[in-house]
Amino acid sequence: MDSSLKQRMKSLLAPVFPGGIIAILIFSLDYFQFELVEKFLLFAAFVIVPLVILLLNHDEKNKHQRMIYAAMKWLQFPAALLTLASVMSNKMWGLESTVIPGNLSLGWLLFTLLLGIYGLTTIVISKGKAAEIAIGAGLVYFFIGGIWFTLYQYQLNLFQANPSTHALSSLHFHFSSAIVPIFIGALGRIMTKKSWYPWVVAIDIIGPILIAIGMIFSKPIEYIGVTLFACNIVVYTTYLLSYLRKNYLDNKATFFLGLSCLAFYAVVVLSIFYPLLKNMYSLTILDFIPIYGSLHAFGFVLCGLIGWVYMVDFIKEKKLIRENR
């Protein structure tokens, strides 16, 4: 691999490792008395977002986009630390009745605003490319997730939603709503162009909005959004598995992307058999939430991001080899 590419990958990966260690400690130590939803939000802040940043393209000729990209790289870890401090002040430092948790959460809100601005610039300069529009939309959804997180930390009631709903909405936008468009956009960059692909992108952008509206105002709307969104993921995973089978790619990329798809199908199978398992073993939905959350966050999302990072590296390496011939 070209030395400049090695140096680039090394410098970009550096923030992921300390964040990963912190995330492991948060999940494994009893010292962190957090709700499960808060642990997953911190996992997104420390691990998921820096991996997403690795996947982003930026136009070296576009000064503004280049500056935003550099700012995102440098500010992600401090913003994640502020997010951790916000949750700790709410749950461990006895400051839950003050504005301090909310004020500390503003650091993550401003960082996700930066992601959203980068997403909008990606959409504007994409010249109508569906794949780039999907990735840009995913980055904008991170900002919406940041808004819900701040509302949760301020313990505000908005419309008919209470703080618990704000936490779930933030989790929804940090994982499914943001990540799936980014995955579909990454797939669009490498796939043979299909006439149905722009429709997948359009549904993928609309689906999270319907789910968010439905969570607050209308269950039927939420069910429609969830159905559309789930069908989109089925299309994505089916095409991706077929692509991996037919093309020679980096082994690590193939392994992690395949594992990501299998994790999604495991969630589907569990959902189908949930009524039966519930009756056989006297389980409740609360027993399944950690399983669903782990399969989605660590399986589908984390493995998928790692796989796409390896895929991007593999494609760039092949391009360098061709250019140096």
FIVOVO-788198 format. One record per atom (N, C-alpha, C): x, y, z. Coordinates in steps of 0.05 Angstrom, whole numbers, plus 5000, padded with zeros to 4 digits. Layout:
BEGIN
XYZ...
This chain:
BEGIN
501749765000500050005000501850255000501050464986502450704985502850825013505250935019505851025046504051255055503351435036501551655042498751555050497851335037495251225044495351095071497650955077497950835104497851055126499251275121499251485140496551605144495051635122492351745123490551565140490651305135488951125149489651115179492351135185493251135212492151375227492351615215491551855228488551865232487051755213484151755215483151555236484451335239483551125257484251185286486151365291487051425318484851485338482851655331480751715351478951485358478851275341476951055345477850885369480450845372481450665393480850765421481551005429480851095456477851105460476351175440473451175442472350895446473550705432472750425435473250325463475550395474476250305502474250425522473550685518471650805536468950675534468150615509465550475505465450205518467650055516467749795530467449825560468850025571468650065600465750145608464450305592461750395598459850155599460149965580458449735579459149525600461649505608462549285625462749355655463149605662463549675690460949755704460549665728458149745743458350035753460650145751461050425759459250615743458850545718457250715700454350625703452850755720450050685725448250835705448450745680446950875659444650695649442650825638440550675624441750545599440550325589441650195565441650385541439550545539439350725516441650925517442351015541444551205544447251075537447650825544450050685537450350665506448150605493448250585464448750865451447651075463448151345452451151415455452251345478455151395482456851225463455950985458457350815439457350945411455051065404454951205378456851445378456951595400458651825401461651755399462451545413465351475415466351295393464551125381465450925362464150965334461550975334460150975308460851225292460651455304461151705289463951725277466051665293468751685280469051485257467751255258467851065236466351175212464151315217462651445195464451655181465951805197467652015186469751895166470651655172472551515155471451465127468751435125467551365100467051615082467351845093466452085078468552175058467552245034469252365014469152675018471352805012471253095012472853194988471753404976472953524952475253704961477753624954480053784961479954074950478454104928478254374916476154544929474454414945472354564959473354644987474154894990475454985015473654945039471055025036469255015059468754725068468354545049467954265056470454145069472754225059475354125070475654215098474954465104475154575131473254435150470754385141468854255158469753965164470853835144471853565148474053555169475953745167478153755186477053815214475053995216473854055242472453815254471053655238469753415248471753225259473953185246475952995255477053075283477553335286478853425311476853455334474353515328472353575349470753335358470853115343469152885350469652785378472252735385472852615411472152805434472953065433472153245454469053265457467653265435464753275436463653015449464852785443463952535456464452545486466752655494467352685523465252865537464453075523462353245535459653095537459152925518456752755519456852575543459152445548459552275571459152435597460352675598460052845622457152925626455652975604452853045606451252815619451752575610450252345621451052285650453752315655454652265683453552475702453352725694452252935711449352885717447952755699445152695702444652455720446452245717445951995731447851935754450152065756452151995776453052225794452752465784453752695800451652845815449152745814446952875829446153145818446453185792445853455780443453435762441853225765439553175747437453395748437253535770435253745773436254025764438654035753439854285744439954285713440954515703441154535673443854435664445554345682448354265674448354035654446753815659446853605638446053705611443953875610443153985584445254165572446554335588448554505578450954355567451754135581453953975571453253835545450653765542449753625517449953805492450154065497450254255474452854205458454954105471457354035456456853835434455353625441454653425420452653535400450853705409448953825390450453985369452354145378453854315359455554135340456653915351458253745333456453615312454053515321452253395301451253605281451053855290450454065271452554085249455054055258457254055239456953815219456253585229455653355212453453415192451353545203449053615185449853815163451454005170452354205150454054065129455753885138457353725119455553565101453453445113451653295097450253465076449453705083448053885064449953965042452554015049454454085027454853855009454853605020455153365003452753344984450353404993448053394976448153604954449053844962449054074943451054024920453453914927455553884907455353604894453353444901453153174890452253164861451053394852450053414824447953194818446253134839444052954835444752664837447252594846447952314849446552204874444951994869443251884890444951784914447251654909448851544930449851764949450751994938451752214955449452344970447052364957444752474971444052304995444152034992443551865014445451905037448051925031450051965052449652235065449152435049448652705060446252705079444052565071441652545088442252415114443852195113444652055138446052245157447852415147449252605164447352805176445352895161443453085171441752955194441252695191439752555212441252535238443952535236445552545261444852805277444553025262443853275275441153265289439253135275436553105288436852935313438552725312439052565336440252735358442052915351443253095371441153275384439253365368437053535380435453375400434753125393433252965412434852905437437452865434439152815458439153055476439353285465439353525482436753565496434553515482431853535494431753335518432853095514432852895535434452985559436753095554438453185577437353425591435853595578434453815591431853725604431053465599428553355610426153525602426053605577423853765567421653595555419253685557416953555543416353705518416353575495415853705470413453565456411453725448409053615437407853415458407453165449406352975468408452775478410952845473413152655479414452735506415152525522416552575547419552515543421252575563424052535560424852245551423452045560424051775552423751735522421651855511421251855482423452005467424352225479426652365467429052195465429652035486431951865486431751655464429451525462429051325441429151445413428151695410428251835384431151895377432751975397435552035392437051785384436451555398437651305391436951225362434451255355433451195328434951345307435451605312436751765291439751725291440951645314443851595314444551335301442751145301443350885290441850845264439350755265437950675240437750905220436651135229436051355210438551455197440751485212443251595200444851385186444951145198446850945187445850805162443250735161442250595137442550765112441851025111442451175087445351185079447051195100449951195094450850925082449750705093450350445081449450425053446950515048445850495021447350685002448250915012449851084996452550964989453850835009456350695004456050474984453850324985453350124965452950244938451550474936451050604911453550694897455650744912458250834901459650604885459050354893460550134880458849954863456149974865454449794851453949874822453249684806452349754779449749904780449550124766447150294769444650144761442650164778440050034774437850254774435850204758433650404756432150434783432150214799430650224824432250364847434850404843436450514865435550784875434950984858433951244868431451214885429751024879427350984895428050874923430050704924430950604950431950834967433451014954434551244969432251424978430351474961428051654968426551534992425951274991424451145013426151155038428751125035430551115058430651385072430251605057430251875069427551925082425451835069422751895080422051715104422951465104422251275125422851375153425351465159425951565186424151795195423451965176421652195184418952085192417851895177415251775184415451635211417651495216417851365242417951565265419451785261419751985283417052115288415552185266412952315269411052115283411151865274409351665286409851615315412451615324413051575352411751785370411252015359410152235375407152265371406252245346403452315340401652085333402751885318400951685307402351415303401351205317402450945314402250835285399950865271399850765244401950885225402551145229404651265213407351135220407851085245410250955254410550685241408350525241408450255229409050275199407950465185408450495157411450565152412450745168415350825166417150585172416550435193418150205200418149995178415749945166415449745145417149825120416850075112418450175089421450155094422250235118425050235126426149955126424649765138425549495140425749365112423849425094423949325067426449425052427149685058429549795046432049645055432149585081434549445091434649165078432349035074432348775061433548795033432749005018433849054991436849094992437649265011440549325015442149075021441348915041442848685049442848465028440548435014440348224993442248284971442148534961443948614939446848604948447448694972450248694982451348414984449748224995450747944996451247834969449547894950449947804922452447924910452848184915455248324905457848194917457748144943460048024956460747744945458647594938459047324928460147324900459447524884460247534856462847674850463847834869466147994864468447934884470947934873473247894890473948154905473748144931474148384947476048324970476748524986478348485009476948295028478448095039477247895057475948015082477348215093476248335118473648485111473548615089471148765081468848565077469448345063467348145058466348025084468147965102467447835128465548015144466448265148464848445165462248535153462248575126459648645113457748405113458848165109457147935111455947895139457647935159456747915187454648125193454948365182452948575186450248485175450248375151447648285139446448055155448047875164447047645180445847745206447047955218445948065243443148175238442848315216440148415209438148195206438847985192437047755189436447615215438347615233437947505260435747655275435847925272433848095284431048035272430947995246428447935233427347665243429147465245428247195254427247215283428647355300427747385328425047525329424647725312422147875312419847685304420347515284418247325275417547125297419547025311419146825331418646935359418647195361418247315388415747225402413447225389410947125403411246845414412446665398412846395406414746365430417046505428419046495449417946625475416346835471415146965495413446775511411846615496410046435510411446185521413546095507414945855516416645905540417846145542419846195564418946425582416446505580415346725597417046975596417847045572419547285568417747525562418847765566417548015559419248165539418048375528419548535509422048655522422048695548424348805562426748605561426048355560428148145558429448145530427948225510428948215483430348475474429748695488430948955480433948945480435348835501438248825500439248655476437748435470438648265448438348405421435948535417435548685392437548905390437949055412439849285411442649195405443548975417446248885413446648785384444748635374444948535346444948775327443348975332443249205314445749375316446449455341448649645344451349515339451849275351454549155348454648975323452448865315452448695291452048845265449648945261448949075236450549335232450549505252451749775248454849765250455849665273458749665277460249495256459349245252460649075232460349195204458049315198457649435172459549665168459949835188461750065185464649975181465449775198468149675195468549555167466549405158466749295131466949505109465449715111465549925091468150075092469250115116471850245119474050075105473949815109475849645095475349645064472849665057472149675028473249935015472950155029473950415019476950395016478350285036481250255035482050075011480549855007481149664986480849804958478749954955478250094929480350304924481150444944483250654941485950524935486450304947488950154941489050064912486849954903486649864875487050094856485850324863486050564846488950654845490350654867493250734868494950554851494350294853495850094837495550144807493050194799492550254771493950504762493950714779495150964771498250944770499350764786502350744787503450554765501650424751502550244730503650394706
